[in-house]
Every structure is written in structure tokens, then in C-alpha cells.
């Protein structure tokens, strides 16, 4: 299965989990709205950036886990809205990267790259809850909310 197929399948699964019907799901995946990225654009960005970035997980030779994690994080953090801002404007882009440059609001690859940097730090800083730091910064590993976010996203990434 190629990466585009994986991203479309993941996007469809996430959309159905969100309660979207088939038409809404297809509209999201094939969106031409400049504020929403479509599955092809996500797939291309994730493919390029994960292949060229230092591996995040040791037990992920095909990069499936990190790719699924990125798509799940995009869904939860921005609902695939490319121009999403959070934390009073400090978190930007599809992956809601704190302190990311403005370019991440229009450049999906730059957003994925910035997200991978934070994710790499998060995994190293708190191996038992690998996404907790990403979700809540420096206190993530101690935060029960961030631990739950990490468990949920990692379960999805691992196909559980």
C-alpha cells in the first residue's frame, strides 16, 4: 500500500470516527479549500519529511507509526485546517507547533518538519508517554491529560 493510500485510509478512518458521513469525508479528503489540505498534499509532505528526517521510533522501519501519528495529530490539533492558530497565536499550522514560523501556515512540508522536531524531543524527553511533551510542553510527562493524549495517539499510530 502506498503512502497516499495510507493517508486516504487514515483520513477516512478519522473522519468516520468524527461522525462525518461519506460525502463529508470525501469532501475533506479531496478538498480544494485553500485553508484545508487534501490527503494528497498531506501524503506528499509526510512522505518527504519522514524519509529525510532522523527516525523518531526505533521499531518503525517503514515509518508507518510516525506517519499515522502525524495524521492523527493533525486531525486532533487542527482538524486539517492549514491556517489553524492556537495558544493565543503561539501555536501554528496543522500540527499546532508552538513558536513555529509563519511559513508553516502555508507550507505543509515546513509544518510537518517543525512538528517532527518537537515530536523527536517529546519522545526522548518522556519515553513512557512519547507524545505527552508534544501535547503539553515541559510538564507533559507529569500531566495526566497529556498522558491520556499520548496514549490515545500512540494507540492509533500503532494500529491498536
N, C-alpha and C positions, 0 to 999 in steps of 0.2 A: 504494500500500500504506500503510495507516495505521500509527501508531506501535505499537498493540497487536499487530498482525500482525508487525511487525518484531521486537518484543521476544519474542513467542512463537517466531518462526522462529530468532532468535538463541539463545534459551534451549534450544530443541530441538537446534540445532547443537552448542552447548556440552555439553549432556547426552550427546549421542551421542559426542562427542569424549572424554568422560569415561568411556565404556564403559557407560552406563546403557541398559537396554532400553526399549522403547516404554512399557511400563506404569510403570516408574520415572520416565521423562521426563514423562509425563502427570501423575503424582503430584506431581512437583516444580513443574510449571507451574501446576497448579490447587490447590496446597497450601492447606489450611486450618489448618495447624500455625501457632500464633502466633509461633513462633521462626523460621519460614521465610516469606519473602514470595513471593506468587504473581506471575505475569507481569503481570497487570492492575495490581497495586499498583506494581510496578517501572515499567511503562509510564507510568502517571499521574504518578509522581514525576519520572521522567526528562523527560517531555514538558513539564511545568510549569516545572521548574527550568532546563532548557536553553533554553526560549523566553524566559525572563525574565533569564537571566544573560548577561553580556558574552560575545560569541563567543570560543571557545577557539582555533579554527583559522580562518585566513583563507579557505582553499579548501573550506569546508564550509557552503554556503548553505542546505542542507536539514537541517543538523545531524545527518546520518546518521553521520558519522565519530565525533563526540563521543558520540553515543548508543550506538553499537556499542562504543566504548571503555569507557564506563561499565558496560555489561552484562558485558563480558569481565573487567573489573577486579573486579566483584562476584563473579563466578564464581571467579576465581583467589584473591582475598583472603579471601573468607568462605564460599564455596560456597553463597551466597544465605541464609546464616544471619544473621538480623537482629540477634541479640544477640552476635555474634562479638566477642571481645576478643583482642588480640594485644600483643606487646611489653610483657609484664608488666602488662597492663591499660591501657597508654597509648594504644593504637590501638583505635578503636571502630567499630562498625557494619558494614554490608555492604561499605563501601569501605575499611575499616580506616584511618580518618583519625587520624593521630597528634594527641593532645591535643583530640579532639572532645568536645563536651559530652555528658553522659549522655543527653540528649534524643534524640541520634542513634540510640540503641539501639532506640527505639520509633517514631520518626518518620522514615520513609523519605525524605520530602522534605528534612528537615533534614540527613540523611546525604548525600544527593545534593548539596545546596547546599555542605556542608562539603568534599566531595570535589572539587567544581568549583573551589573557591577554591585548593586545593592543586594541582590539575591545571593551572590557569592559571599559577600560579607556576612549576611544573615545566616547562611548555612555554617560558616566557620565559627561564628560567634555563639551559636546555640544549636549544636548537632541534634539534641533530643527533640527540639521543636524548630526545624530548619527555616520555616517561614515567619516565625514569631518576630524576629528583628525587622524583617521587611514590613510586617504589619504594624509594629508599634515602636520602632526605633530601639534605642539603647535599653529600654525597660522591657522589651518584648519577651525575653526569655522568662521573666518573672511574672508577666501579665497573663492571668487566666484567659482573658479574652483573646489575646494574641496566640496563646497556646491552642485554643479551640480553632482559631482561623488556620493556624499552621496544620493542625491535624486534618481539618476538612480539605484544605487544598492539597496536602500531600496524599491523602486517600484518593482523591480524584486523579492526581498525577500518576499514581501507582496503579490506577485502574481498579481500585477496591470499592 
